[in-house]
Amino acid sequence: MPDPIDADALCAGYLDDVTALMRLILVDERDALDRAAARVADQIAADRLVHVYGPGGHSNLAAQEIFFRAGGLMHVSAILDEGTLLSNGALRSMAIERTPGYGKVVIDDQRLGEGDLLILTNAYGINAALIDAAMVARERGAFLIGFNSHAHANGSAPTHPARHPTKQNLHDIVDIAIDTKVPIGDALVAVNGVGERIAAVSTFANAFALNCLVIRTVAKLAERGVEPPIWRSGNAPGGDEANARFLARFRDRVRWL
C-alpha cells in the first residue's frame, strides 16, 4: 500500500505558493503597473475605451476578469473572440492560438489604431495569435500593455510549436510589460507517486495583476478628481439601477456588452 498523502498540507502549500507569487508581483511589478495605470487613467479621463484581449484557452479568463465585472471599470471592452474560447473545443482553441495570421484578423475586425489602448494577457506570452495581435496593433498605432510570464516565455524553445514564426515574446513587443511570474509548466504541486505536477497558478497571477492595474487606475483618477463609472454587481441591492445610469453611454461602444 502507498503511504498516506496529506492533502491538507498540499492545499496549504499551494496557498502559500500562490500567495508568495502574488506578493512577488505586487513588489517587483509596482513601477510597471503604476506606469500602465497612468496610461489607462488617461484613456478613461478622455472617455476612451480600454481594450483587453487574452488569446489562448485559459488566458481568455484574464480578459473576462476585468470586463463587465463587479468593481470593474465600465470603459473596459474585452475582445471575446470565439476562436480560442474553450467552449468551442479545447483542442480547437489550442490549434487556433497557434495559427499565424489569426491575431491579425481579430485586430483588423476590431479596427484598433492610433489613440487606442490594448491590454494583451497571456499566461506564457508566445503563441502565434497573441504575437500577431501585438504586432498588428502596434503597427497601427495602438499603445500596448502586456501581461505574461517572462520566465515562461524566455524558457520556451524557439522551436516550440506554439511560437509565432518570428519567435518573439509578448514582453519584447509591448510598450509596458508586466511580468506575472508564472513558473515554467504553470502547475505548482507535486504529489508523491504522481509523475506530473498539479494545480496551476496562471489564472490567479493574471487576475491579481489585472486587478492591481484597476486599483491603481482608479486611485489615479480619484487623485485627479475624476470618478470613473464602475460596475456594481447586478445581484447586489440596487445593482441594476446603478448600472443602468451608464448603459446608454457604453452599449453601442462596447461590442460584447
MOURKA-V494575 format. One record per residue. N is the residue number from 0. RES is the residue in three letters. D_LAST is the distance of its C-alpha to the last C-alpha in Angstrom with 2 decimals. Layout:
n;res;d_last
N;RES;D_LAST
N;RES;D_LAST
//
This chain:
n;res;d_last
0;MET;54.86
1;PRO;52.26
2;ASP;52.16
3;PRO;49.72
4;ILE;46.42
5;ASP;45.07
6;ALA;41.39
7;ASP;40.99
8;ALA;42.31
9;LEU;40.01
10;CYS;36.95
11;ALA;38.34
12;GLY;38.94
13;TYR;35.41
14;LEU;34.16
15;ASP;36.60
16;ASP;35.54
17;VAL;31.80
18;THR;32.61
19;ALA;35.00
20;LEU;32.50
21;MET;29.88
22;ARG;32.72
23;LEU;33.71
24;ILE;30.26
25;LEU;30.49
26;VAL;33.91
27;ASP;34.01
28;GLU;30.61
29;ARG;30.85
30;ASP;31.66
31;ALA;29.09
32;LEU;26.30
33;ASP;27.68
34;ARG;27.72
35;ALA;24.18
36;ALA;23.08
37;ALA;25.01
38;ARG;23.14
39;VAL;19.69
40;ALA;21.07
41;ASP;22.34
42;GLN;19.00
43;ILE;17.34
44;ALA;20.53
45;ALA;20.22
46;ASP;16.67
47;ARG;15.51
48;LEU;12.56
49;VAL;13.55
50;HIS;12.65
51;VAL;13.48
52;TYR;14.76
53;GLY;16.91
54;PRO;18.77
55;GLY;20.97
56;GLY;21.03
57;HIS;20.67
58;SER;19.55
59;ASN;16.04
60;LEU;16.18
61;ALA;16.69
62;ALA;13.44
63;GLN;11.71
64;GLU;14.20
65;ILE;12.88
66;PHE;9.08
67;PHE;7.60
68;ARG;11.35
69;ALA;14.05
70;GLY;15.93
71;GLY;13.45
72;LEU;12.82
73;MET;9.91
74;HIS;10.91
75;VAL;10.17
76;SER;8.05
77;ALA;8.96
78;ILE;10.53
79;LEU;10.42
80;ASP;13.27
81;GLU;15.02
82;GLY;18.45
83;THR;19.10
84;LEU;17.25
85;LEU;20.07
86;SER;18.80
87;ASN;20.19
88;GLY;23.48
89;ALA;24.65
90;LEU;27.42
91;ARG;25.31
92;SER;22.80
93;MET;25.81
94;ALA;27.33
95;ILE;24.34
96;GLU;23.90
97;ARG;27.61
98;THR;27.45
99;PRO;28.37
100;GLY;26.38
101;TYR;23.17
102;GLY;21.44
103;LYS;22.60
104;VAL;20.90
105;VAL;17.49
106;ILE;18.12
107;ASP;19.56
108;ASP;16.53
109;GLN;14.39
110;ARG;17.30
111;LEU;17.63
112;GLY;20.90
113;GLU;23.03
114;GLY;21.56
115;ASP;18.44
116;LEU;18.20
117;LEU;17.32
118;ILE;17.73
119;LEU;19.11
120;THR;19.71
121;ASN;22.22
122;ALA;24.86
123;TYR;27.74
124;GLY;26.82
125;ILE;28.73
126;ASN;26.99
127;ALA;27.13
128;ALA;23.46
129;LEU;22.84
130;ILE;25.88
131;ASP;25.12
132;ALA;21.65
133;ALA;23.41
134;MET;26.30
135;VAL;24.48
136;ALA;22.03
137;ARG;25.11
138;GLU;27.18
139;ARG;24.74
140;GLY;24.93
141;ALA;21.85
142;PHE;22.74
143;LEU;22.36
144;ILE;22.25
145;GLY;23.12
146;PHE;23.29
147;ASN;25.80
148;SER;29.22
149;HIS;31.90
150;ALA;34.64
151;HIS;32.93
152;ALA;32.27
153;ASN;35.77
154;GLY;37.31
155;SER;35.86
156;ALA;38.49
157;PRO;38.12
158;THR;38.77
159;HIS;35.94
160;PRO;34.28
161;ALA;30.75
162;ARG;31.75
163;HIS;30.89
164;PRO;34.04
165;THR;34.42
166;LYS;34.57
167;GLN;32.51
168;ASN;30.67
169;LEU;27.30
170;HIS;28.98
171;ASP;31.46
172;ILE;28.96
173;VAL;26.47
174;ASP;27.36
175;ILE;26.94
176;ALA;27.36
177;ILE;26.82
178;ASP;28.98
179;THR;27.67
180;LYS;31.25
181;VAL;30.56
182;PRO;34.00
183;ILE;34.82
184;GLY;34.05
185;ASP;31.37
186;ALA;33.08
187;LEU;35.36
188;VAL;37.56
189;ALA;40.89
190;VAL;42.50
191;ASN;46.21
192;GLY;46.91
193;VAL;43.46
194;GLY;43.25
195;GLU;39.59
196;ARG;37.81
197;ILE;34.96
198;ALA;32.02
199;ALA;29.66
200;VAL;28.53
201;SER;25.92
202;THR;22.85
203;PHE;24.51
204;ALA;25.41
205;ASN;22.03
206;ALA;20.32
207;PHE;23.18
208;ALA;23.33
209;LEU;19.65
210;ASN;19.85
211;CYS;23.09
212;LEU;21.36
213;VAL;18.93
214;ILE;22.04
215;ARG;24.07
216;THR;21.50
217;VAL;21.20
218;ALA;24.99
219;LYS;25.55
220;LEU;23.43
221;ALA;25.31
222;GLU;28.55
223;ARG;27.69
224;GLY;27.09
225;VAL;23.36
226;GLU;21.14
227;PRO;17.55
228;PRO;14.70
229;ILE;14.11
230;TRP;12.10
231;ARG;14.63
232;SER;14.75
233;GLY;14.03
234;ASN;17.31
235;ALA;19.27
236;PRO;21.33
237;GLY;19.60
238;GLY;16.18
239;ASP;14.39
240;GLU;16.53
241;ALA;15.98
242;ASN;12.19
243;ALA;12.63
244;ARG;14.70
245;PHE;11.97
246;LEU;9.07
247;ALA;10.96
248;ARG;11.36
249;PHE;7.91
250;ARG;6.09
251;ASP;8.29
252;ARG;8.48
253;VAL;5.49
254;ARG;5.68
255;TRP;3.81
256;LEU;0.00
//
